Amino acid sequence: MGRVIAIANQKGGVGKTTTAVNLAASMAATRRKVLLIDLDPQGNATMGSGIDKYDLEYTAYHILVDDKPVQDVAVHSEDVKFDIIGANADVTAAEIKLMEVFARETKLRRALEPVRDQYDFIFIDCPPSLNLLTVNAMAAADAILVPMQCEYYALEGLTALMDTIEQLASVVNPNLVIEGILRTMYDPRNRLANDVSEQLKNHFGSKVYRTVIPRNVRLAEAPSFGAPVMYYDKSSTGSKAYLALAGEVIRRAEQENQAAQTS
């Protein structure tokens, strides 16, 4: 059964979408079957995967509101080698429509159940706020990957996010865990970044990925070309970092599976 990972942080601009797109592409490059779900109405993950959000016939809206089957909504992109459930401004309306729906927090989880066996990994790019879309993602997920910058305010935001995850786990998804904390836009020359990084490792231990995503011009340029960085510049430090991250995520998933089989 595919592992569902929500990529979430209530703080904006920390690299959620960059991580969603590039991790999905890196996983696909290892011949894993991958589905990327864009739940952000801005549709940046959709565009960054080479799909024009304005040309989409169906989006995540149609899954959440119209009960459209996932297999009818997902678009396969040969350019990036993974499947995408896209988003555009229509997804904003989904949150409003969901307010009237029974068991609205688990709509996405129920929609994914028939197709989980078809994928090795399902990644969900969440909006930068705690709304019904994010709640749906966390209710559907096995785990949450938290991208964050190593700065003081981000550290404060992480504490708030952990409290939110704990509350949601107790209400809608008791099996929800933290997959890992990913340090993004990292500059080792910055003393504060190094200090915050050490605090993270001391507090969260092995939950902090060994892989660090550096500040990288190629990584920042790639979305404007509608491509993950590995297809824009495979030799860049950003591309190599996300390939390394994919390796870590795969190893953790294998360890989870082994633990589940022996328990």
KOLZAKOL-589287 format. One record per residue: chain; x, z, y of N, C-alpha, C in turn. Coordinates in steps of 0.02 Angstrom, whole numbers. Each point is the difference from the previous one (the first is absolute). Last residue first. Layout:
KOLZAKOL-589287
DOFI kette   n.xx   n.zz   n.yy  ca.xx  ca.zz  ca.yy   c.xx   c.zz   c.yy
DOFI     A      X      Z      Y      X      Z      Y      X      Z      Y
...
This chain:
KOLZAKOL-589287
DOFI kette   n.xx   n.zz   n.yy  ca.xx  ca.zz  ca.yy   c.xx   c.zz   c.yy
DOFI     A    288    699   -332    -41     60     13    -62      1    -44
DOFI     A    163   -181      7     25     58    -37    -42     63     10
DOFI     A    -48   -208    113     -3    -13    -72     22     60    -42
DOFI     A     13      3    240    -71     -1    -21     -5     -9    -76
DOFI     A    212    -12    101    -24     68      2    -72      5    -25
DOFI     A     98   -213     22     30     37    -56    -25     72     -3
DOFI     A    -68   -134    181    -30    -24    -62     27     38    -61
DOFI     A     95     42    213    -69     25     -3    -33    -19    -66
DOFI     A    211    -89     44      6     72    -16    -69     32     -4
DOFI     A     12   -223     69     18      4    -71      6     73    -21
DOFI     A    -36    -44    227    -60    -18    -38     13      7    -75
DOFI     A    182     27    146    -46     58      4    -64    -13    -40
DOFI     A    156   -175     18     27     55    -41    -46     60      1
DOFI     A    -54   -182    140     -8    -18    -71     24     57    -45
DOFI     A     37     21    230    -71      7    -15    -14    -16    -73
DOFI     A    219    -35     80    -16     71     -2    -73     12    -19
DOFI     A     73   -222     34     31     28    -60    -16     74     -8
DOFI     A    -68   -108    197    -41    -22    -57     28     28    -65
DOFI     A    126     34    194    -59     43     -2    -45    -18    -59
DOFI     A    184   -137     43     22     64    -27    -59     49     -6
DOFI     A    -38   -204    105     11    -12    -71     23     64    -35
DOFI     A    -22      6    232    -66      0    -33      5    -18    -74
DOFI     A    199     -2    131    -28     68     -2    -67      1    -36
DOFI     A    109   -207     40     33     38    -53    -28     70     -6
DOFI     A    -78   -134    177    -21    -28    -65     30     40    -57
DOFI     A     71     54    217    -70     19    -10    -26    -24    -67
DOFI     A    216    -63     74     -1     69    -24    -71     25    -12
DOFI     A     54   -264    -27     -1     51     53     -2     71    -30
DOFI     A     -7   -222   -115     63     36      3      1     56     51
DOFI     A   -186   -153    -34      9     41    -60     63     42      3
DOFI     A   -170   -109    177     72      7     -4     17     47    -57
DOFI     A   -218    -92     20     25    -20     66     76      3      2
DOFI     A   -126     72   -186     -7    -72      4     24    -27     67
DOFI     A      3    232    -44     41    -30    -53     -6    -76     -2
DOFI     A   -129    138    153     69    -11     21     42    -33    -55
DOFI     A   -263    -52     18     40     60    -14     73    -15     15
DOFI     A   -182   -145    132     35      5    -64     32     69     -8
DOFI     A   -103   -124    198    -50      7    -53     31      6    -69
DOFI     A    104     -8    224      4    -61    -40    -48      3    -59
DOFI     A     24    182    147    -18    -55     45      5    -68    -35
DOFI     A     67    205   -111    -72     -8      6    -22    -58     45
DOFI     A    241     54    -30    -35    -33    -56    -75     -7      9
DOFI     A    167    119    147    -17    -70     14    -47    -31    -52
DOFI     A     92    224    -19    -47     -3     56    -24    -71     14
DOFI     A    164     37   -163    -61     33    -23    -54     -3     54
DOFI     A    216    -76     51    -34    -47    -45    -66     28    -25
DOFI     A    142    139    132    -30    -53     39    -39    -48    -44
DOFI     A     42    263    -49     28    -65    -19    -38    -55     37
DOFI     A     34    284    -61    -20    -44     55     35    -67    -12
DOFI     A    -34    134   -223     36      2     64    -36    -38     55
DOFI     A    -71    142   -230    -12    -66     31     33      1     69
DOFI     A     56    138   -239    -16      7     71     -8    -70     29
DOFI     A      3    134   -260      4    -60     41    -21     15     72
DOFI     A    -23    165   -164     72     -9     16      9    -60     46
DOFI     A   -231    141      0     35    -55    -33     73     -1     19
DOFI     A   -158    218    -10     30    -45     50     39    -54    -38
DOFI     A    -98    176   -120    -54    -42     26     26    -49     53
DOFI     A    133    174   -106      0    -65    -33    -57    -45     22
DOFI     A     37    199    160     41    -13    -58     -5    -70    -26
DOFI     A   -104    131    193    -38    -38    -50     41    -21    -61
DOFI     A     92    136    183    -70     24     -9    -36    -35    -57
DOFI     A    226    -57     64      0     71    -16    -70     24    -17
DOFI     A     31   -221     75     27      8    -68     -1     73    -21
DOFI     A    -69    -52    220    -46    -29    -49     25     12    -71
DOFI     A    140     62    178    -58     45     -6    -50    -25    -52
DOFI     A    182   -138     53     22     58    -39    -57     50     -9
DOFI     A    -39   -185    139      9    -22    -69     20     58    -45
DOFI     A     -8     35    230    -68     -2    -28      3    -21    -73
DOFI     A    203     -3    117    -24     69     -5    -69      1    -33
DOFI     A     95   -210     50     36     32    -55    -24     72    -11
DOFI     A    -85   -119    184    -23    -31    -62     32     32    -61
DOFI     A     74     65    214    -66     28    -15    -27    -29    -65
DOFI     A    203    -86     83      9     68    -26    -68     31    -19
DOFI     A     76   -262     -1    -43     45     38      3     70    -30
DOFI     A    102   -195    -95     40     22     57    -37     50     43
DOFI     A    -94   -112   -195     44     56    -18     44     24     58
DOFI     A   -248   -116    -15     64    -15     32     47     58    -12
DOFI     A   -252   -110    -98     51     52      1     64    -24     31
DOFI     A   -243    -74    -57     32    -13     65     57     49     12
DOFI     A   -142     98   -190      0    -69     25     34     -3     69
DOFI     A    -39    159   -242     29      0     68      8    -72     24
DOFI     A   -174    115   -185     48    -53     13     24      3     72
DOFI     A   -120    155   -211      7     -5     72     57    -49     14
DOFI     A   -180     27   -223     66     10     29     -2     -8     76
DOFI     A   -187     33   -161     46    -43    -37     71     10     27
DOFI     A   -209    174      4     46    -36     44     49    -39    -44
DOFI     A   -252     55    -87     65     30     11     39    -40     52
DOFI     A   -266     39   -126     42    -32     51     64     39     11
DOFI     A   -199     47   -145     63    -23    -31     49    -30     50
DOFI     A   -228     79     53     42     57    -20     67    -20    -31
DOFI     A   -186   -107    168     48    -26    -48     49     55    -21
DOFI     A   -188     33    157    -17    -67    -27     48    -24    -55
DOFI     A      9    229    104    -69    -22      7    -14    -65    -38
DOFI     A    216    113     17    -46     51    -25    -72    -24      0
DOFI     A    174   -135     88      9      7    -71    -50     49    -29
DOFI     A     11    -29    233    -32    -57    -33      5      7    -76
DOFI     A    113    160    132    -73      7      7    -37    -55    -37
DOFI     A    235    -12      8    -20     57    -40    -76     10      2
DOFI     A     96   -163    139      3    -21    -70    -24     56    -46
DOFI     A     23     49    229    -55    -46    -12     -4    -21    -73
DOFI     A    183    129     70    -61     41      0    -61    -43    -15
DOFI     A    204   -110     28      0     38    -63    -62     44     -6
DOFI     A     37   -115    202    -20    -46    -53     -3     36    -67
DOFI     A     82    116    188    -72    -11      5    -26    -44    -56
DOFI     A    231     31     14    -32     63    -18    -76     -6      2
DOFI     A    128   -179     78      3      3    -72    -33     64    -25
DOFI     A     29    -36    232    -55    -39    -28     -2      3    -75
DOFI     A    181    101    113    -62     38     12    -60    -36    -30
DOFI     A    202   -112     -7      4     58    -45    -63     43      8
DOFI     A     33   -179    146    -19    -25    -66     -1     57    -51
DOFI     A     77     42    217    -72     -6     -1    -25    -26    -68
DOFI     A    238     19     35    -34     64      1    -76     -7     -6
DOFI     A    153   -184   -116     -1     27     68    -46     60      1
DOFI     A     64   -198   -171     33     65      2      6     23     73
DOFI     A   -196   -161   -116     63     -2     36     29     70      3
DOFI     A   -167    -98   -199      7     38     62     68    -10     31
DOFI     A   -195    -65   -218     57    -22     41      4     42     63
DOFI     A   -115     44   -249     -1     17     71     62    -26     35
DOFI     A   -167    -31   -234     68    -11     26     -4      8     75
DOFI     A   -164     89   -213      8    -23     69     74     -6     16
DOFI     A   -171    -10   -238     52     33     39      4    -31     70
DOFI     A   -165    -61   -159     33     49    -43     49     41     42
DOFI     A   -225   -126    107     72      0    -16     19     52    -52
DOFI     A   -220    -41    111     15    -50    -52     71      6    -28
DOFI     A    -81    137    180    -43     14    -58     16    -46    -57
DOFI     A    107    -34    205     27     59    -33    -42     21    -60
DOFI     A    -71   -184    133     65    -15    -30     27     60    -39
DOFI     A   -198     28    123    -11    -42    -58     65    -17    -36
DOFI     A     14    115    203    -27     44    -51    -14    -39    -64
DOFI     A     65   -121    189     57     38    -28    -23     46    -55
DOFI     A   -167   -115    114     42    -49    -35     59     35    -33
DOFI     A   -146    122    141    -29    -13    -66     40    -50    -41
DOFI     A    143    126    179    -69    -21      3    -25    -14    -70
DOFI     A    226     82    143    -38     27    -57    -73    -18     10
DOFI     A    220   -146     84    -46     53     20    -35     25    -62
DOFI     A    143   -209     29     35     59     25    -47     53     27
DOFI     A    -50   -178   -212      3      1     74     33     64     24
DOFI     A     66   -103   -244    -52     38     35      6     -7     75
DOFI     A     67   -137   -239     25     12     68    -56     32     40
DOFI     A     56    -14   -273    -53      0     51     32     17     67
DOFI     A     71    -97   -267     20     33     61    -56     -7     52
DOFI     A     46    -17   -281    -47    -17     53     19     41     61
DOFI     A    122    -85   -251     -4     42     60    -53    -27     47
DOFI     A     18    -90   -216     48     54    -10     -2     49     58
DOFI     A   -213   -156    -88     57      6     45     46     56    -22
DOFI     A   -210    -56   -106     27    -67     13     63      2     43
DOFI     A   -142    190    -61     41    -21    -56     33    -68     11
DOFI     A   -156     91    159     64     37      0     46    -21    -57
DOFI     A   -234    -74     64     59    -44      4     66     37     -5
DOFI     A   -231     99     -3      0    -56    -47     64    -42     -1
DOFI     A    -25    191    156      0     19    -71      1    -60    -48
DOFI     A    -20      1    249     64    -15    -32      0     14    -75
DOFI     A   -189     49    144     12    -72      1     63    -19    -39
DOFI     A    -56    228     34    -46    -31    -49     11    -76     -4
DOFI     A    122    119    163     20     22    -67    -43    -33    -54
DOFI     A    -57    -32    227     59    -39    -20     22     18    -70
DOFI     A   -180    123     94    -18    -71     -9     59    -41    -25
DOFI     A    -32    247     59     29    -26    -62    -17    -73    -14
DOFI     A    -77    134    191     72     14     -4     33    -32    -60
DOFI     A   -241     -5     46     39    -49     39     76     10     -7
DOFI     A   -228     85   -100     67      5    -31     49    -49     34
DOFI     A   -227    -67     81      9     58    -44     69     -3    -33
DOFI     A    -58   -114    243      4    -12    -72     11     65    -38
DOFI     A     -4    -49    246    -68      1    -27     -2     -2    -76
DOFI     A    202    -13    131    -32     63     19    -69      7    -31
DOFI     A    135   -200    -14     10     49    -53    -33     67     16
DOFI     A      6   -179    159    -48    -13    -54      5     53    -54
DOFI     A    159      4    174    -67     17     26    -53     -7    -54
DOFI     A    220    -66    -51     -3     73      9    -69     22     25
DOFI     A     47   -230    -20     -9     31    -65     -6     76      7
DOFI     A     52   -147    183    -71     10    -12    -13     36    -66
DOFI     A    219    -64     57    -22     53     45    -73     17    -12
DOFI     A    101   -184   -108     10     63    -35    -19     60     44
DOFI     A      4   -229     79    -60     17    -37      5     69    -33
DOFI     A    183   -110    116    -42     43     40    -65     20    -35
DOFI     A    181    -66   -169     -3    -23     69    -48     46     37
DOFI     A    142    -28   -259    -40     36     50      2    -37     65
DOFI     A     50    -41   -293     17     -1     71    -47     40     43
DOFI     A    106     -7   -255    -68      8     28     11     10     75
DOFI     A    171   -117   -191    -15     36     62    -75      4     10
DOFI     A    217    -52   -198    -69     -8     22    -14     44     61
DOFI     A    247   -115    -70    -46     54    -17    -69    -15     27
DOFI     A    207   -138     30     -6     16    -71    -42     63    -15
DOFI     A     66   -135    208     26     68     -8     -9     27    -71
DOFI     A    -65   -225     59     58     11     43     32     68    -12
DOFI     A   -205    -71   -102     59    -23    -36     64     12     41
DOFI     A   -239    132      6     46    -38     41     61    -19    -40
DOFI     A   -274     76    -44     68     -2    -24     43    -44     45
DOFI     A   -230    157     39     30    -66      9     71      2    -27
DOFI     A   -247    153    -28     73     -4      1     23    -73      4
DOFI     A   -232     57    -26     25      8     68     75    -10      5
DOFI     A   -129     -3   -205    -28    -53     41     28      1     72
DOFI     A     58    166   -165     28    -64    -20    -27    -59     40
DOFI     A    -84    223     34     68     -8     24     28    -69    -17
DOFI     A   -266     33     30     53     17    -48     70    -15     28
DOFI     A   -211     68    156     30    -61    -28     55     20    -49
DOFI     A   -160    137    143     14      8    -71     25    -64    -34
DOFI     A    -50     52    241    -43    -46    -38     10      4    -76
DOFI     A    124    144    155    -69     -1     24    -46    -42    -44
DOFI     A    239     31    -45    -26     65     18    -74      0     17
DOFI     A    116   -203    -52      6     45    -57    -35     66     15
DOFI     A     17   -160    170    -48    -23    -50      3     41    -64
DOFI     A    155     41    180    -69     16     21    -49    -17    -56
DOFI     A    229    -63    -11    -15     66    -28    -70     23     19
DOFI     A     15   -257     13     50     51     17    -17     65    -36
DOFI     A    -55   -292      1    -19     69    -17     58     46     18
DOFI     A     18   -222     65    -72     -2    -14    -26     70    -15
DOFI     A    218    -76    157    -24     34    -60    -75     -7     -8
DOFI     A    155    -75    182    -26    -49    -47    -30     31    -62
DOFI     A    110    120    179    -58    -33     31    -32    -51    -48
DOFI     A    203    123    -50    -58     44     -4    -63    -32     28
DOFI     A    219   -109   -121    -32      0     66    -64     40     -3
DOFI     A    230     26   -152    -71    -18     -3    -30      4     70
DOFI     A    229     65    -72     -8    -73      3    -72    -24     -5
DOFI     A     92    229     12      6    -27    -67    -13    -75     -2
DOFI     A    -21    130    198     69      8    -20     13    -25    -71
DOFI     A   -222      6     90     40    -51     34     73      2    -22
DOFI     A   -140    167    -87    -25    -65    -21     43    -56     30
DOFI     A     36    220     68     28    -10    -67    -21    -68    -28
DOFI     A    -89     68    209     71    -17      4     32    -12    -68
DOFI     A   -238     55     89     19    -53    -46     73    -19      1
DOFI     A   -160    164    118     47    -43     37     24    -58    -44
DOFI     A   -141    179    -85    -35    -55     34     46    -46     40
DOFI     A     67    142   -222      6      7     72    -33    -59     34
DOFI     A     34     34   -239    -59     36     24      3     12     76
DOFI     A    109   -159   -213      7     13     72    -64     34     24
DOFI     A    132    -32   -248    -64      6     34     12     20     73
DOFI     A    139   -118   -223      6     34     64    -69     -1     34
DOFI     A    111    -30   -265    -56    -12     46     12     41     63
DOFI     A    156    -99   -228    -12     43     58    -62    -22     39
DOFI     A    169    -16   -239    -63    -27     27    -24     48     54
DOFI     A    264    -42    -74    -59     43     -7    -60    -35     30
DOFI     A    234    -80     -3    -49    -26    -48    -55     50    -16
DOFI     A    175     16    169     22     28    -64    -49    -20    -56
DOFI     A    -44    -62    223     63    -33    -17     29     26    -66
DOFI     A   -193     99     96    -17    -65    -28     63    -37    -22
DOFI     A     27    201    116    -27     13    -67    -16    -66    -35
DOFI     A     66    -12    223     57     20    -42    -22     14    -72
DOFI     A   -165    -48    162     41    -60    -14     58     17    -46
DOFI     A   -135    179     75    -39    -44    -44     41    -62    -20
DOFI     A     93    143    159      2     31    -66    -39    -42    -50
DOFI     A     -3    -68    223     66    -11    -29      8     34    -68
DOFI     A   -205     24    125     14    -71    -12     65     -9    -38
DOFI     A    -62    220     67    -50    -28    -46     18    -71    -20
DOFI     A    131    108    167     13     26    -68    -48    -31    -50
DOFI     A    -34    -50    225     64    -28    -21     17     20    -71
DOFI     A   -185    101     99    -14    -69    -18     63    -35    -23
DOFI     A     24    224     76    -46     -4    -57     -9    -72    -24
DOFI     A    143    108    185     21    -48    -51    -45     -4    -61
DOFI     A    -20    127    215     51     31    -43     22    -46    -56
DOFI     A   -180    -12    187     67    -24     15     56     30    -42
DOFI     A   -226    145     29     11    -72      1     74    -17     12
DOFI     A   -123    223   -121     38    -23     58     11    -76     -5
DOFI     A   -103    119   -175    -46     -1     56     34    -23     64
DOFI     A     57    -78   -252     26     48     48    -47     -4     60
DOFI     A     37   -124   -268    -39     32     54     42     46     43
DOFI     A    -39   -174   -225     55      8     48    -31     24     65
DOFI     A    -74      8   -275    -21     -9     70     60     14     45
DOFI     A    -27    -77   -270     38     38     50    -25    -16     70
DOFI     A    -54    -25   -285    -27    -13     67     35     46     49
DOFI     A     53   -113   -258      7     59     43    -23    -18     71
DOFI     A    -82   -111   -246     40     -6     60      1     64     41
DOFI     A    -26    -16   -272    -42      0     60     44      0     62
